[in-house]
Amino acid sequence: MSGAARLRARLEEGRILVVPGVYDGLSARIATAAGFEAIYCSGGAVARSTGVPDLGLLSMSEVLGRLREVVDATELPVIADADTGYGNALNVIRTVREFERMGAAAIHLEDQVAPKKCGHYSGQQLIRAEEMVQKLRAAVDTRREMLIIARTDARGQAGLAEAIRRGRLYADAGADVIFIEAPTSREEIETIAGSFSEPLLINMFAGGRTPLIPAAELEQMGYRLVIVPSDLQRAAIRAMQLTAEALFRDGSSKAVRDRLAPFAARDAIVDLAGWTELDSRYAEADPPRANHREAGQ
């Protein structure tokens, strides 16, 4: 069963699905080993991993390259951040084809003007709802199995009522999941949940505009998907900062050594044992000896 089919079936169960954000092959393997049922290739996390902020600075090709790493590193369904679709409806057609070819089980598309900004920053600009409807229609008509998640950033720029209105239009355009970004209170989160029968996605991370609510309570409200896009990366950032500071200050990592992954765990997460077994399986039984005369020339 494809990743898209597995993700669709899982959403139909009605139980909430918590999905961590990853940004490369290593973080994908870590999330997979933790036991999650799906992972999220976060556009913001991918951008930061290249040294730039979440401001729509990466090209589709750059994002696809990282998505390939993530898909290759896991058997789980991968939800991918496709930002604005990299242009108009025609661009969205190509975006959908490329992301599905790369193995994404789902993508989300948002209604910001390109280049977009993180939904929890200020200053986003919205395209017209009618234009977004056409982009979503193009996406739905183009995909084969991949789920289409429609995201609106209207809450911050035009208010909750407009965000819900847009969400309804996007659902009518054929989106499989609705994602209203950055509600600012529990009451707003509940209002959104009561406004849709379609599966809903919500973004939960510490420090954003949206209050943190336990997954079990979100499930009771009616949400199906929770993405936690940057927590793994933020943990990595802090760990690297502390280690770099110790190395610079002390000339060694002794002060933080108890926080480092053990040597064996470092190798296990990338399946060194599996690769070593393959190396042995395909090694020549009796490799030819080097010709000493030729070797000395």
RODO-2510 file (C-alpha; in nm, 4 decimals, decimal comma):
residues 297
     n   res          X          Y          Z
     1     m     0,0000     0,0000     0,0000
     2     s     0,1365     0,3420    -0,0945
     3     g     0,2191     0,6077     0,1604
     4     a    -0,0751     0,8153     0,0400
     5     a    -0,3160     0,5235     0,0773
     6     r    -0,1843     0,4440     0,4253
     7     l    -0,2149     0,8067     0,5333
     8     r    -0,5681     0,8342     0,3956
     9     a    -0,6733     0,5145     0,5729
    10     r    -0,5178     0,6335     0,8977
    11     l    -0,7069     0,9636     0,8834
    12     e    -1,0324     0,7787     0,8236
    13     e    -0,9883     0,6013     1,1570
    14     g    -1,0722     0,9253     1,3355
    15     r    -0,7889     0,8979     1,5887
    16     i    -0,5594     1,1969     1,5981
    17     l    -0,2214     1,1620     1,4300
    18     v     0,0736     1,3558     1,5749
    19     v     0,3435     1,4155     1,3141
    20     p     0,6924     1,5530     1,3932
    21     g     0,8736     1,7893     1,1607
    22     v     1,1969     1,6636     1,0045
    23     y     1,4384     1,8224     0,7614
    24     d     1,6936     1,5651     0,6418
    25     g     1,7637     1,1943     0,6321
    26     l     1,9042     1,1797     0,9852
    27     s     1,6106     1,3562     1,1506
    28     a     1,3732     1,1352     0,9485
    29     r     1,5442     0,8219     1,0813
    30     i     1,5320     0,9544     1,4386
    31     a     1,1584     1,0274     1,4128
    32     t     1,0922     0,6893     1,2548
    33     a     1,2819     0,5090     1,5311
    34     a     1,0736     0,6918     1,7933
    35     g     0,7625     0,5131     1,6680
    36     f     0,5645     0,7793     1,4812
    37     e     0,3173     0,6731     1,2116
    38     a     0,4013     0,9545     0,9676
    39     i     0,6508     1,2406     0,9420
    40     y     0,6377     1,5959     0,8121
    41     c     0,9067     1,7460     0,5881
    42     s     0,8879     2,1006     0,7253
    43     g     0,9663     2,3819     0,4835
    44     g     1,0792     2,6100     0,7632
    45     a     1,3070     2,3459     0,9129
    46     v     1,4536     2,2634     0,5723
    47     a     1,5213     2,6334     0,5119
    48     r     1,6912     2,6804     0,8494
    49     s     1,9051     2,3723     0,7907
    50     t     2,0544     2,5528     0,4890
    51     g     2,1254     2,8618     0,7005
    52     v     1,8359     3,0842     0,5889
    53     p     1,5050     3,1805     0,7572
    54     d     1,1560     3,0610     0,6649
    55     l     1,0874     3,3351     0,4100
    56     g     1,0321     3,1377     0,0913
    57     l     1,3970     3,1638    -0,0124
    58     l     1,4475     2,8072    -0,1357
    59     s     1,3626     2,6886    -0,4851
    60     m     1,1414     2,3895    -0,5535
    61     s     1,4464     2,1928    -0,6683
    62     e     1,6233     2,2561    -0,3368
    63     v     1,3195     2,1425    -0,1385
    64     l     1,2732     1,8351    -0,3585
    65     g     1,6348     1,7384    -0,2997
    66     r     1,5792     1,7383     0,0737
    67     l     1,2449     1,5603     0,0390
    68     r     1,4258     1,2826    -0,1475
    69     e     1,6583     1,2368     0,1516
    70     v     1,3621     1,2156     0,3883
    71     v     1,1628     0,9707     0,1758
    72     d     1,4688     0,7484     0,1263
    73     a     1,5302     0,7377     0,5020
    74     t     1,1871     0,6114     0,6105
    75     e     0,9057     0,3742     0,5206
    76     l     0,6526     0,6088     0,6819
    77     p     0,4127     0,8328     0,4887
    78     v     0,5734     1,1741     0,4408
    79     i     0,3686     1,4947     0,4471
    80     a     0,5589     1,7675     0,2632
    81     d     0,5420     2,1458     0,2814
    82     a     0,5047     2,2788    -0,0739
    83     d     0,4683     2,6437     0,0349
    84     t     0,2686     2,8398    -0,2243
    85     g     0,3146     2,5778    -0,4944
    86     y     0,5947     2,7914    -0,6415
    87     g     0,3697     3,0072    -0,8569
    88     n     0,0271     3,0060    -1,0179
    89     a    -0,2007     2,7145    -1,1089
    90     l     0,0295     2,6006    -1,3887
    91     n     0,3253     2,5932    -1,1520
    92     v     0,1144     2,3996    -0,9026
    93     i     0,0529     2,1304    -1,1648
    94     r     0,4271     2,0760    -1,1975
    95     t     0,4760     2,0991    -0,8207
    96     v     0,2199     1,8260    -0,7587
    97     r     0,3748     1,6007    -1,0222
    98     e     0,7258     1,6462    -0,8848
    99     f     0,6363     1,6038    -0,5166
   100     e     0,4294     1,2939    -0,5878
   101     r     0,7046     1,1495    -0,8074
   102     m     0,9476     1,2083    -0,5206
   103     g     0,7282     1,0006    -0,2886
   104     a     0,5293     1,2506    -0,0814
   105     a     0,2084     1,1035     0,0622
   106     a     0,0592     1,4515     0,1020
   107     i     0,1511     1,8141     0,0429
   108     h     0,0117     2,1353     0,1805
   109     l    -0,0345     2,4472    -0,0268
   110     e    -0,0918     2,7915     0,1225
   111     d    -0,2658     3,1082     0,0096
   112     q     0,0161     3,3571     0,0649
   113     v     0,1757     3,5783    -0,1962
   114     a     0,5190     3,4450    -0,2915
   115     p     0,7719     3,4641    -0,1416
   116     k     0,5830     3,3433     0,1629
   117     k     0,6630     3,3906     0,5311
   118     c     0,6329     3,1645     0,8315
   119     g     0,2704     3,1652     0,9431
   120     h     0,3694     3,2845     1,2894
   121     y     0,5616     3,5879     1,1624
   122     s     0,3931     3,9169     1,0779
   123     g     0,3529     4,0770     0,7377
   124     q     0,2140     3,7937     0,5256
   125     q     0,0193     3,8922     0,2172
   126     l    -0,2677     3,6844     0,0824
   127     i    -0,3620     3,6008    -0,2720
   128     r    -0,7314     3,6244    -0,3594
   129     a    -0,9349     3,3287    -0,2393
   130     e    -1,0559     3,2728    -0,5956
   131     e    -0,6985     3,2343    -0,7185
   132     m    -0,6236     2,9828    -0,4450
   133     v    -0,9350     2,7861    -0,5382
   134     q    -0,8027     2,7516    -0,8923
   135     k    -0,4618     2,6423    -0,7648
   136     l    -0,6261     2,3769    -0,5489
   137     r    -0,8439     2,2579    -0,8367
   138     a    -0,5290     2,2217    -1,0460
   139     a    -0,3623     2,0252    -0,7651
   140     v    -0,6586     1,7915    -0,7150
   141     d    -0,6963     1,7302    -1,0886
   142     t    -0,3245     1,6533    -1,1242
   143     r    -0,2532     1,4254    -0,8275
   144     r    -0,2884     1,0520    -0,8608
   145     e    -0,3081     0,9422    -0,4951
   146     m    -0,1316     1,2128    -0,2961
   147     l    -0,3457     1,4005    -0,0443
   148     i    -0,3874     1,7756    -0,0906
   149     i    -0,3905     1,9835     0,2271
   150     a    -0,5176     2,3403     0,1875
   151     r    -0,3635     2,5930     0,4241
   152     t    -0,4898     2,9452     0,4769
   153     d    -0,2941     3,2185     0,6522
   154     a    -0,5946     3,4522     0,6553
   155     r    -0,6359     3,4449     1,0346
   156     g    -0,3459     3,6820     1,0917
   157     q    -0,4277     3,9231     0,8090
   158     a    -0,8062     3,9178     0,7733
   159     g    -0,9502     3,7576     1,0868
   160     l    -1,0939     3,4227     1,1848
   161     a    -1,4203     3,4571     0,9922
   162     e    -1,2328     3,5114     0,6654
   163     a    -1,0014     3,2196     0,7426
   164     i    -1,3020     2,9914     0,7935
   165     r    -1,4689     3,1257     0,4773
   166     r    -1,1563     3,0480     0,2790
   167     g    -1,1286     2,7063     0,4384
   168     r    -1,4819     2,6256     0,3225
   169     l    -1,4028     2,7382    -0,0321
   170     y    -1,0879     2,5276    -0,0326
   171     a    -1,2760     2,2216     0,0908
   172     d    -1,5317     2,2714    -0,1857
   173     a    -1,2424     2,2860    -0,4354
   174     g    -1,1529     1,9295    -0,3388
   175     a    -0,8863     1,9632    -0,0692
   176     d    -0,8630     1,6496     0,1448
   177     v    -0,7577     1,8276     0,4654
   178     i    -0,8046     2,1878     0,5830
   179     f    -0,5290     2,3722     0,7709
   180     i    -0,6129     2,7104     0,9245
   181     e    -0,2812     2,8485     1,0418
   182     a    -0,2150     3,0408     1,3628
   183     p    -0,5403     3,0575     1,5617
   184     t    -0,4655     3,2598     1,8727
   185     s    -0,6859     3,1092     2,1455
   186     r    -0,8514     2,7886     2,2557
   187     e    -1,1851     2,9418     2,1630
   188     e    -1,0680     2,9992     1,8060
   189     i    -0,9372     2,6437     1,7840
   190     e    -1,2769     2,5132     1,8974
   191     t    -1,4615     2,7429     1,6554
   192     i    -1,2547     2,6126     1,3648
   193     a    -1,3231     2,2530     1,4685
   194     g    -1,6966     2,3200     1,4761
   195     s    -1,6949     2,4783     1,1303
   196     f    -1,5816     2,1783     0,9247
   197     s    -1,6739     1,8167     0,8675
   198     e    -1,3562     1,7643     0,6624
   199     p    -1,0364     1,6418     0,8320
   200     l    -0,8536     1,9271     1,0035
   201     l    -0,4817     1,9832     1,0600
   202     i    -0,3436     2,2081     1,3331
   203     n     0,0100     2,3346     1,3894
   204     m     0,1435     2,3034     1,7455
   205     f     0,4825     2,4302     1,8600
   206     a     0,6084     2,6207     2,1622
   207     g     0,6509     2,9949     2,1181
   208     g     0,4083     3,0462     1,8290
   209     r     0,0804     3,2363     1,8203
   210     t    -0,1278     2,9262     1,8876
   211     p    -0,1683     2,8006     2,2464
   212     l    -0,0458     2,4482     2,3086
   213     i    -0,3264     2,1983     2,3649
   214     p    -0,2728     1,8260     2,4307
   215     a    -0,3392     1,5981     2,1368
   216     a    -0,6101     1,4080     2,3244
   217     e    -0,8099     1,7291     2,3699
   218     l    -0,7620     1,8266     2,0066
   219     e    -0,8933     1,4834     1,9086
   220     q    -1,2053     1,5408     2,1185
   221     m    -1,2596     1,8699     1,9349
   222     g    -1,2437     1,6864     1,6025
   223     y    -0,8910     1,7452     1,4729
   224     r    -0,7246     1,4608     1,2821
   225     l    -0,3662     1,5818     1,2290
   226     v    -0,1203     1,7678     1,4507
   227     i     0,2119     1,8784     1,3045
   228     v     0,4974     1,9778     1,5339
   229     p     0,7267     2,1279     1,2710
   230     s     1,0349     2,2589     1,4472
   231     d     1,0760     2,0980     1,7890
   232     l     1,3284     1,8356     1,6752
   233     q     1,5337     2,1003     1,5003
   234     r     1,5145     2,3394     1,7951
   235     a     1,6377     2,0627     2,0241
   236     a     1,9261     2,0009     1,7843
   237     i     2,0081     2,3726     1,7643
   238     r     2,0280     2,4036     2,1421
   239     a     2,2359     2,0865     2,1769
   240     m     2,4814     2,2057     1,9109
   241     q     2,5058     2,5497     2,0709
   242     l     2,5912     2,4026     2,4119
   243     t     2,8443     2,1631     2,2621
   244     a     3,0084     2,4312     2,0482
   245     e     3,0338     2,6623     2,3496
   246     a     3,1951     2,3858     2,5572
   247     l     3,4425     2,3016     2,2811
   248     f     3,5375     2,6658     2,2393
   249     r     3,5621     2,7323     2,6134
   250     d     3,7306     2,4126     2,7305
   251     g     3,8907     2,2670     2,4216
   252     s     3,6872     1,9479     2,4648
   253     s     3,3258     1,8337     2,4973
   254     k     3,3769     1,6828     2,8436
   255     a     3,1303     1,9244     3,0075
   256     v     2,8448     1,8049     2,7871
   257     r     2,9558     1,4495     2,7164
   258     d     2,6661     1,2970     2,9100
   259     r     2,4295     1,4702     2,6656
   260     l     2,5912     1,3259     2,3545
   261     a     2,4527     1,0198     2,1790
   262     p     2,6745     0,7206     2,2570
   263     f     2,9082     0,6148     1,9781
   264     a     2,7089     0,2977     1,9151
   265     a     2,3782     0,4855     1,9077
   266     r     2,5212     0,7304     1,6557
   267     d     2,5978     0,4433     1,4203
   268     a     2,2788     0,2489     1,4928
   269     i     2,0512     0,5350     1,3859
   270     v     2,1981     0,5198     1,0344
   271     d     2,1946     0,1363     1,0284
   272     l     2,5682     0,0795     1,0165
   273     a     2,5106    -0,2890     1,0972
   274     g     2,2809    -0,3295     0,7989
   275     w     2,5252    -0,1647     0,5616
   276     t     2,8128    -0,3703     0,7040
   277     e     2,6159    -0,6900     0,6405
   278     l     2,5538    -0,5827     0,2802
   279     d     2,9226    -0,5057     0,2401
   280     s     3,0078    -0,8576     0,3570
   281     r     2,7408    -1,0196     0,1397
   282     y     2,8682    -0,8653    -0,1805
   283     a     3,2405    -0,8693    -0,1057
   284     e     3,4516    -1,0839    -0,3363
   285     a     3,5301    -1,4205    -0,1795
   286     d     3,8891    -1,4138    -0,2995
   287     p     3,9775    -1,0637    -0,4189
   288     p     4,2643    -1,0524    -0,6699
   289     r     4,6032    -0,9626    -0,5311
   290     a     4,7710    -0,6489    -0,6572
   291     n     5,0523    -0,6939    -0,9090
   292     h     5,3482    -0,5607    -0,7112
   293     r     5,5316    -0,4556    -1,0251
   294     e     5,2266    -0,2591    -1,1451
   295     a     5,1610    -0,1237    -0,7978
   296     g     5,5124     0,0187    -0,7829
   297     q     5,4939     0,1959    -1,1136
***
